[in-house]
Amino acid sequence: MSRSPLENLVDIGQLKRQAPVAGEAERLISMAQTRLADSRQAGVSLEGRFSSAYTAAHLAAMSAMRLEGYRSENRYIVFQCLEHTMGWPAARWRVLAAAHNTRNRAEYEGFVEADERSVRELIVLADALIDDVRKRMRSI
C-alpha cells in the first residue's frame, strides 16, 4: 500500500498533522463565503474584488485541509493539495495557484495584473470550492 501524498508532505515538513478542531472548518468556510460575497460587489475596485475572491478560495482550501487533519504554514501548498483533499484536477487548482502568484506580486511588488475575466474565473472557482467543501463537511 502506498503512502498518502499528504503524509509524504508531512515527512518533508510541508504539512503538519493536526486533528480537526470542532467548528474550525465551519468557521473558515463561513469566512470564505463572506469574502466571496464581497468579491461580487460591483462598487468595489477590481483589485479589491480580486483580493476578496483570492481570500475566499484560500480560506476554503484551508478548510478542506483542516477536514483531512492537516495544517500548513505555506499559503501556496493548500491549493496544490486540493487534488488530495478535494479530488480537484490540476486544471482547477492551478488557476488558484496562479492567483496566489498574482496576489504575491500585488502584496510584495505593488503590481496587480488581475483583469475582469480572471477575477470572474476566480470567483467561480472559489464558489465551487466552497460548495465542494460544504458537501464534504456533510459527508463526515
Secondary structure as GFF3:
##gff-version 3
##sequence-region A 1 140
A	DSSP	alpha_helix	5	11	.	.	.	ID=ss1
A	DSSP	beta_strand	16	17	.	.	.	ID=ss2
A	DSSP	alpha_helix	24	39	.	.	.	ID=ss3
A	DSSP	alpha_helix	46	67	.	.	.	ID=ss4
A	DSSP	beta_strand	70	71	.	.	.	ID=ss5
A	DSSP	alpha_helix	75	80	.	.	.	ID=ss6
A	DSSP	alpha_helix	82	85	.	.	.	ID=ss7
A	DSSP	alpha_helix	90	109	.	.	.	ID=ss8
A	DSSP	alpha_helix	116	139	.	.	.	ID=ss9
###
